[in-house]
Amino acid sequence: MNKNNSKMLTADEASKIVASSVIRRRKKDARLKTYGRIAIGLAVSFLIFLFVSIFSKGIPGFFQYYVTLDVYLDRDRLDPKGDLSPESLYNGDARSIVLESLYKVINPKGRKEKKAAKKIISSNADVRISKMVLDNSKILGKTISITFAVDDDIDSFLRGYIKRETPSSERRINDTVIKFVDKLSAENRISYKFSDYILTGSASRSPEIAGIKGAFIGSMLTLAVCFIIAFPLGVATAVYLEEFAPKNRITEIIEVNINNLAAVPSVVFGILGLAIFIGVFGMPRSIPLLGGMVLALMTLPTIIISSRAAIRAVPPSIKDAAYGIGASKLQTIFHHVLPLAMPGMLTGTIIGMAQALGETAPLLMIGMVAFIVDIPGGVTDPGTVLPVQIFMWADFAERMFIQKTSSAIIVLLVFLIFMNAAAVILRKKLERRW
Amino acid sequence: MNEYTLLILLLLISLLWFYFGNKTALSLKNKQLKLNSLPHYYGIYVALYSIIPSLFSYLLILVFDGILFSNLIMEFVPKEILNSPDFNKIIVLAQIDNAVRGIYFGEQPDWVTIASNQMIEWNNQSLIVNFFCSISLALGIGYLGFKNIHQEFRSRNSVEKIIISLLGLSSIIAILTTIGIVFSVIFESLRFFAIIPASEFLFGLTWNPQFEGAERAGSGQEGLASYGSVPLFVGTFLISLIALCVSVPIGLFSAVYLSEYANKKERSIFKPLLEILAGIPTVVYGFFAALTVAPLMRNGGSLIGLDVASESALAAGFVMGIMIIPFISSLSDDVINAVPQSLRDAGYGLGSTKNEVITNVIIPAALPGIIASIILAVSRAIGETMIVVMAAGLAANLSFNPLDAVTTVTAQIVTILVGDQEFESAKTLSAFALALTLIVITLILNFYALHVVKKYREQYE
């Protein structure tokens, strides 16, 4: 085109050149549009791929296989002391009672087959019986049919992850076990139903009885501590910086500080917790109180920044009206500005809490990664949180843990979606336009 | 009685003072005297007077008795344990702490039982001391405040002064946090650099802290730990680069499409969809990378004859790229939208197509903002931890090959600091040195990004 500039063109020639270039230019335009569509398509398909891959593994994780057995609950053997105390039941013979009722169905011959049969039922079966007896002692001395979780390897076999065709030496379960499982399913004793353990069990090395209750409660406790610390502090800081802080160097330093803190990688807050809270103040590790404090420091900048924006959005006319009828500055702020800014501040806080709920790295460093079976009863009991539980389960080798991990992820995602939706609704519903 | 009941007691006392203050003010009012402030301000004044000093002393004793006792208890640890080479204060304290809580594993040595009994006694004593101190402060200073009440007393002004200073105090927490971070990192890093020269840390080519224990046991030259951080930074750089290769084109094209081509409906659907990607916890991405993407890449690689490591930089970088798409797309979208409509209209008025307006007008105008968004994404990628811990592995290979397993700064920090560790060893201290470099790098990136944005904003004013 540049060449043409130098000589004069007739109108016809010029419009010819333009007409021929227009097609090219429009094509180019369409191409950019297509690139944009492809980019969005890719991003969305990644998202879908992620969700599909997690949900396809996670939904089956909420279910598991059970075997139903007719168990004769022998009073003397289950409760040797006869006082129905937990210790007495613990010393009882529940495990072999369960095994005997299993042997009755599958008739194992010899020691080797009995050993194989033992592998079918989860090691948790005796606890289940003890619990049933504790709940209702009237069942003692009767024969009732009880469902027990099958061992994780059997579960994987029934799901088809462990294949029958694989040579016996490479399988985790041998032919005898498979023979027994076939026998049980032929008698309709194997069932597939919603897991009793995933939502109500606590951490365990046996995947068939592992659940997220402990981690879930730990998450809630941690989040509660985080909220109790971060929300008042964040709002107070925002009010101070917006309304009272003199415009001087110290204020400036605080503001730069807050912006910097928002940019610090989360793992650094874990180091802070480790070096200051544990190292200097001697706080115990692994407790939700400590986790909540670390996460509070992490979410504080988010809350401060959004609260300041919310306070700034309250029109000055409202403040002037309050001043006009004789309110003091603090009265104006507490009676008028804060209530009007509250939706915005809460939205920011919920988003900050959602971040805190999904955060893993800093909590790993303050010891919340410990293997804790007990469900924490308070903020000073050792515990773990949902994302850390996911991290730990993802490391375990058992096939069934992959499904359980995905199930835990689904629970976590549901909560995050719930929180974010709450933030969006809150913003839509309470948002005012002046 | 425990700490919680004491806390509730303190709150009850201040509530009581509120009641008395309020009542006195009301009775003054009933005598037809004109009060300076509303009656409840008198109540709040007395309550604040009672709760603030008592809560302060309560927290002070609660925090510092633990520190004091953990030092005093060392008297009870036998000399041969204190002087033994593998003496570890944290483990000893944990041992005593477990005994205090009644958690036993087998037989306890005698000194642990004695020390834990002493600890329990001290704890009880400190609780009693705390009880008397806080309660007497709550009652005493509350009474002083109560005596201040008279008709002319300007209680509202005093209450407001107290509240404003409390607000000011809370804004200092942000500074304290920064100071805490800086000090915790710098002190430990200095101790690390006293053991390992900074030049070795910054320019060394092998990273192998795992032999720390072996070195101590005297296994000779073979097991010498080395702390050259170059492989970690190369790994971080490599993974971030892969992440950018994924996220920059997708993020930028999405932003351009959403702000220039998409209609309102498309925008309202796809913008939130992209932002979901930023809300997914990183541990979920890590799981996805390790269990779905990495095997896919491994299988795909072996199909075309490439040997992909099962924990490859490619898988981790790819998933991290997905994660940071919304950082780039949202921020770029904002800056593209901030380009004045008049510039676009001028372009269209000259007969340009949309493409030409975008490439010749909008992108150049928005470039500083776009660059800032990319810088922020880089800083995010460098600080990202869980994806690399779960998917990139821990082998510190000095490699630029994306198909190899590499490790990153954050992944090493986490692996070194997870679990029980000795504060004295070079291995633990090295994590603090790594954290220091990490903080410095991310802060520089963020300052630079802010600087670029600031410069850009001034253009259209």
Chai-1 contact restraints between the chains, C-beta under 6 A:
chainA,res_idxA,chainB,res_idxB,connection_type,confidence,min_distance_angstrom,max_distance_angstrom,comment,restraint_id
A,R25,B,T353,contact,1.0,0.0,6.0,A-B,restraint_1
A,K28,B,N355,contact,1.0,0.0,6.0,A-B,restraint_2
A,D29,B,T353,contact,1.0,0.0,6.0,A-B,restraint_3
A,D29,B,K354,contact,1.0,0.0,6.0,A-B,restraint_4
A,D29,B,N355,contact,1.0,0.0,6.0,A-B,restraint_5
A,L32,B,N355,contact,1.0,0.0,6.0,A-B,restraint_6
A,K33,B,Y261,contact,1.0,0.0,6.0,A-B,restraint_7
A,Y35,B,F253,contact,1.0,0.0,6.0,A-B,restraint_8
A,G36,B,F253,contact,1.0,0.0,6.0,A-B,restraint_9
A,G36,B,V256,contact,1.0,0.0,6.0,A-B,restraint_10
A,G36,B,Y257,contact,1.0,0.0,6.0,A-B,restraint_11
A,G36,B,Y261,contact,1.0,0.0,6.0,A-B,restraint_12
A,A39,B,I250,contact,1.0,0.0,6.0,A-B,restraint_13
A,A39,B,F253,contact,1.0,0.0,6.0,A-B,restraint_14
A,A39,B,S254,contact,1.0,0.0,6.0,A-B,restraint_15
A,I40,B,S254,contact,1.0,0.0,6.0,A-B,restraint_16
A,I40,B,Y257,contact,1.0,0.0,6.0,A-B,restraint_17
A,I40,B,F270,contact,1.0,0.0,6.0,A-B,restraint_18
A,L42,B,I250,contact,1.0,0.0,6.0,A-B,restraint_19
A,A43,B,I250,contact,1.0,0.0,6.0,A-B,restraint_20
A,A43,B,S254,contact,1.0,0.0,6.0,A-B,restraint_21
A,A43,B,L274,contact,1.0,0.0,6.0,A-B,restraint_22
A,A43,B,I325,contact,1.0,0.0,6.0,A-B,restraint_23
A,V44,B,L273,contact,1.0,0.0,6.0,A-B,restraint_24
A,F46,B,I322,contact,1.0,0.0,6.0,A-B,restraint_25
A,L47,B,L277,contact,1.0,0.0,6.0,A-B,restraint_26
A,L50,B,F288,contact,1.0,0.0,6.0,A-B,restraint_27
A,S53,B,T292,contact,1.0,0.0,6.0,A-B,restraint_28
A,L233,B,S170,contact,1.0,0.0,6.0,A-B,restraint_29
A,L233,B,I173,contact,1.0,0.0,6.0,A-B,restraint_30
A,A236,B,L167,contact,1.0,0.0,6.0,A-B,restraint_31
A,A236,B,S170,contact,1.0,0.0,6.0,A-B,restraint_32
A,T237,B,S170,contact,1.0,0.0,6.0,A-B,restraint_33
A,T237,B,S171,contact,1.0,0.0,6.0,A-B,restraint_34
A,V239,B,L167,contact,1.0,0.0,6.0,A-B,restraint_35
A,Y240,B,L167,contact,1.0,0.0,6.0,A-B,restraint_36
A,Y240,B,G168,contact,1.0,0.0,6.0,A-B,restraint_37
A,Y240,B,S171,contact,1.0,0.0,6.0,A-B,restraint_38
A,L241,B,S171,contact,1.0,0.0,6.0,A-B,restraint_39
A,F244,B,I164,contact,1.0,0.0,6.0,A-B,restraint_40
A,I254,B,S171,contact,1.0,0.0,6.0,A-B,restraint_41
A,I254,B,A174,contact,1.0,0.0,6.0,A-B,restraint_42
A,N257,B,A174,contact,1.0,0.0,6.0,A-B,restraint_43
A,N257,B,I175,contact,1.0,0.0,6.0,A-B,restraint_44
A,N257,B,T178,contact,1.0,0.0,6.0,A-B,restraint_45
A,I258,B,A174,contact,1.0,0.0,6.0,A-B,restraint_46
A,A263,B,N446,contact,1.0,0.0,6.0,A-B,restraint_47
A,P265,B,G383,contact,1.0,0.0,6.0,A-B,restraint_48
A,P265,B,T442,contact,1.0,0.0,6.0,A-B,restraint_49
A,V267,B,T385,contact,1.0,0.0,6.0,A-B,restraint_50
A,V267,B,T410,contact,1.0,0.0,6.0,A-B,restraint_51
A,V267,B,I413,contact,1.0,0.0,6.0,A-B,restraint_52
A,V268,B,A435,contact,1.0,0.0,6.0,A-B,restraint_53
A,V268,B,I439,contact,1.0,0.0,6.0,A-B,restraint_54
A,I271,B,A435,contact,1.0,0.0,6.0,A-B,restraint_55
A,L272,B,G180,contact,1.0,0.0,6.0,A-B,restraint_56
A,L272,B,I181,contact,1.0,0.0,6.0,A-B,restraint_57
A,L272,B,S184,contact,1.0,0.0,6.0,A-B,restraint_58
A,A275,B,S184,contact,1.0,0.0,6.0,A-B,restraint_59
A,I276,B,G180,contact,1.0,0.0,6.0,A-B,restraint_60
A,I276,B,S184,contact,1.0,0.0,6.0,A-B,restraint_61
A,F281,B,V63,contact,1.0,0.0,6.0,A-B,restraint_62
A,G282,B,G66,contact,1.0,0.0,6.0,A-B,restraint_63
A,G282,B,I67,contact,1.0,0.0,6.0,A-B,restraint_64
A,G282,B,S70,contact,1.0,0.0,6.0,A-B,restraint_65
A,L297,B,T177,contact,1.0,0.0,6.0,A-B,restraint_66
A,L330,B,E160,contact,1.0,0.0,6.0,A-B,restraint_67
A,G358,B,P281,contact,1.0,0.0,6.0,A-B,restraint_68
A,T360,B,V283,contact,1.0,0.0,6.0,A-B,restraint_69
A,T360,B,M386,contact,1.0,0.0,6.0,A-B,restraint_70
A,A361,B,T385,contact,1.0,0.0,6.0,A-B,restraint_71
A,A361,B,M386,contact,1.0,0.0,6.0,A-B,restraint_72
A,L364,B,V414,contact,1.0,0.0,6.0,A-B,restraint_73
A,L364,B,V418,contact,1.0,0.0,6.0,A-B,restraint_74
A,M365,B,L417,contact,1.0,0.0,6.0,A-B,restraint_75
A,V369,B,V418,contact,1.0,0.0,6.0,A-B,restraint_76
A,P387,B,P281,contact,1.0,0.0,6.0,A-B,restraint_77
A,P387,B,V283,contact,1.0,0.0,6.0,A-B,restraint_78
A,I390,B,V283,contact,1.0,0.0,6.0,A-B,restraint_79
A,F391,B,V283,contact,1.0,0.0,6.0,A-B,restraint_80
A,A394,B,F287,contact,1.0,0.0,6.0,A-B,restraint_81
A,I409,B,V284,contact,1.0,0.0,6.0,A-B,restraint_82
